[in-house]
Amino acid sequence: YISGKGVPKNYSLAMKWIRRAADKGLPEAEFWLGMHYDSGEGVPENNSLAVKWYRRAAEKGYANAQNNLGVQYLYGEGVPRDYAKMISWYRKAALQGNAAGQINLGASYMNGQGVPRDLVLGPAWSILAAAQAYPDAIYNIAQRPIYWVPLKLAEADRIAGIAKALKEKIRAQEELERELD
């Protein structure tokens, strides 16, 4: 109903079905309901309700919701601005391999926002996001060439360690999901 594929576009009906799924605790539906309250598309814009639905999905480990909840804390939309909570949610999303969470965590490190400024970790997270062809990360790399100067060997080892740990976390999560199926 949102896209109008096979049925007439109808945001009211789409929101009805998304809300029913969200009320049953489906994290993807909770995330989408949060997105619609965040944008005001199909429902009145309401940042407090966006946060409510993002939080429900985020607490269930839904990475897109974790990232978006971090954004809400960054801008103080629906919640008081809180950089520590922003970083916590970005980090959870980033460690699951979520490219948006990775670029946001990287930007936080590069800007020293909520964490000490770190011109190794910032680019490292951006590189991980760019490796997934995430457009914002690719743009960020292209616009800030100073950050991509060849790094010292110790810094390169640190980035490699982060990437290895991230891959191991993702692999373990995938194995767990296969076992649950």
C-alpha positions as CSV (number, residue, x, y, z in Angstrom):
1,Y,0.0,0.0,0.0
2,I,2.9,2.4,0.6
3,S,4.4,1.9,-2.9
4,G,1.2,1.1,-4.7
5,K,2.6,-2.1,-6.2
6,G,-0.4,-4.3,-7.1
7,V,-2.8,-2.2,-5.1
8,P,-3.7,1.5,-5.1
9,K,-1.4,3.7,-2.9
10,N,-3.0,4.1,0.4
11,Y,-1.0,5.4,3.4
12,S,-3.9,5.1,5.8
13,L,-4.3,1.4,5.0
14,A,-0.5,0.8,5.0
15,M,-0.2,2.4,8.5
16,K,-3.1,0.2,9.7
17,W,-1.3,-2.9,8.7
18,I,2.1,-1.7,9.9
19,R,0.6,-0.7,13.2
20,R,-1.0,-4.2,13.6
21,A,2.3,-5.9,13.0
22,A,4.1,-3.4,15.4
23,D,1.5,-4.0,18.1
24,K,2.4,-7.7,17.8
25,G,6.0,-6.9,18.5
26,L,7.5,-7.4,15.0
27,P,10.7,-5.3,15.1
28,E,10.7,-4.4,11.4
29,A,7.2,-3.1,11.7
30,E,8.1,-1.2,14.8
31,F,11.0,0.4,12.9
32,W,8.8,1.3,9.9
33,L,6.2,2.8,12.2
34,G,8.9,4.9,13.8
35,M,10.1,6.0,10.4
36,H,6.7,7.2,9.4
37,Y,6.2,9.1,12.7
38,D,9.6,10.6,12.2
39,S,8.8,11.8,8.6
40,G,5.1,12.5,9.0
41,E,4.4,10.3,6.0
42,G,1.0,8.6,6.4
43,V,0.7,9.7,10.0
44,P,1.1,13.1,11.8
45,E,4.8,13.8,12.5
46,N,5.5,13.0,16.1
47,N,9.1,12.6,17.3
48,S,8.1,11.2,20.6
49,L,6.2,8.4,19.0
50,A,9.0,7.8,16.5
51,V,11.4,7.3,19.5
52,K,8.9,5.0,21.2
53,W,8.8,2.7,18.1
54,Y,12.5,3.0,17.3
55,R,13.3,2.0,20.9
56,R,11.0,-1.0,20.8
57,A,12.7,-2.3,17.7
58,A,16.2,-1.3,18.8
59,E,15.9,-3.1,22.1
60,K,15.2,-6.2,20.1
61,G,18.4,-5.8,18.3
62,Y,17.1,-4.3,15.0
63,A,20.1,-2.4,13.7
64,N,18.3,0.2,11.5
65,A,16.2,1.2,14.6
66,Q,19.3,1.4,16.7
67,N,21.0,3.8,14.3
68,N,17.8,5.9,13.9
69,L,17.4,6.1,17.7
70,G,21.0,7.4,17.8
71,V,20.1,10.1,15.3
72,Q,17.2,11.1,17.6
73,Y,19.6,11.5,20.5
74,L,22.0,13.5,18.2
75,Y,19.4,16.1,17.3
76,G,17.3,15.9,20.5
77,E,14.2,15.0,18.6
78,G,11.6,13.2,20.8
79,V,14.3,12.8,23.5
80,P,16.7,15.2,25.2
81,R,20.0,15.5,23.2
82,D,22.4,12.9,24.7
83,Y,25.6,12.1,23.0
84,A,26.4,9.2,25.3
85,K,23.2,7.5,24.4
86,M,23.7,8.4,20.7
87,I,27.1,6.7,20.7
88,S,25.7,3.6,22.5
89,W,23.0,3.1,19.8
90,Y,25.3,3.9,16.9
91,R,27.8,1.4,18.3
92,K,25.2,-1.3,18.6
93,A,24.1,-0.8,15.0
94,A,27.7,-0.5,13.7
95,L,28.8,-3.8,15.4
96,Q,26.0,-5.6,13.6
97,G,27.4,-4.4,10.3
98,N,24.8,-1.6,9.7
99,A,26.4,0.8,7.3
100,A,24.4,3.8,8.5
101,G,25.5,3.1,12.1
102,Q,29.1,2.7,11.0
103,I,29.2,6.0,9.1
104,N,27.5,7.8,12.0
105,L,29.8,6.2,14.5
106,G,32.8,7.1,12.3
107,A,31.6,10.7,12.0
108,S,31.2,10.9,15.8
109,Y,34.8,9.9,16.2
110,M,36.1,12.2,13.5
111,N,34.2,15.1,15.1
112,G,34.8,14.2,18.7
113,Q,31.1,14.1,19.3
114,G,30.2,11.9,22.3
115,V,33.6,10.3,22.1
116,P,37.2,11.5,22.1
117,R,38.2,12.7,18.6
118,D,39.9,9.8,16.9
119,L,41.2,10.2,13.4
120,V,41.9,6.5,13.1
121,L,38.6,5.0,14.4
122,G,36.6,7.6,12.5
123,P,37.9,6.7,9.1
124,A,38.0,3.0,10.0
125,W,34.3,3.0,10.6
126,S,33.7,5.0,7.4
127,I,35.8,2.5,5.4
128,L,33.7,-0.4,6.8
129,A,30.5,1.4,5.6
130,A,32.1,2.3,2.2
131,A,33.0,-1.4,1.8
132,Q,29.2,-2.0,1.7
133,A,28.8,0.6,-1.0
134,Y,27.0,2.9,1.4
135,P,26.7,6.2,-0.5
136,D,27.2,8.6,2.4
137,A,30.5,6.8,3.4
138,I,31.8,6.9,-0.2
139,Y,30.9,10.7,-0.4
140,N,32.6,11.2,3.0
141,I,35.8,9.6,1.9
142,A,35.8,11.5,-1.4
143,Q,35.2,14.9,0.4
144,R,37.8,14.4,3.2
145,P,41.0,13.1,1.5
146,I,43.1,14.4,4.4
147,Y,41.8,11.5,6.5
148,W,42.9,8.9,4.0
149,V,46.6,9.7,4.0
150,P,48.5,6.5,4.4
151,L,48.3,5.5,8.1
152,K,51.1,4.5,10.3
153,L,51.6,0.7,10.6
154,A,50.3,0.6,14.2
155,E,47.2,2.5,13.2
156,A,46.6,0.1,10.2
157,D,46.9,-2.8,12.6
158,R,44.4,-1.2,14.9
159,I,41.9,-0.8,12.0
160,A,42.5,-4.4,10.9
161,G,41.8,-5.5,14.4
162,I,38.5,-3.6,14.5
163,A,37.5,-5.1,11.1
164,K,38.4,-8.6,12.2
165,A,36.4,-8.3,15.4
166,L,33.4,-6.9,13.5
167,K,33.6,-9.8,11.0
168,E,33.7,-12.3,13.9
169,K,30.7,-10.7,15.5
170,I,28.7,-10.8,12.3
171,R,29.8,-14.4,11.6
172,A,28.7,-15.4,15.1
173,Q,25.4,-13.7,14.7
174,E,24.8,-15.3,11.3
175,E,25.6,-18.8,12.8
176,L,23.1,-18.1,15.6
177,E,20.4,-17.1,13.1
178,R,21.1,-20.3,11.1
179,E,20.8,-22.4,14.2
180,L,17.5,-20.7,15.1
181,D,16.1,-21.4,11.6
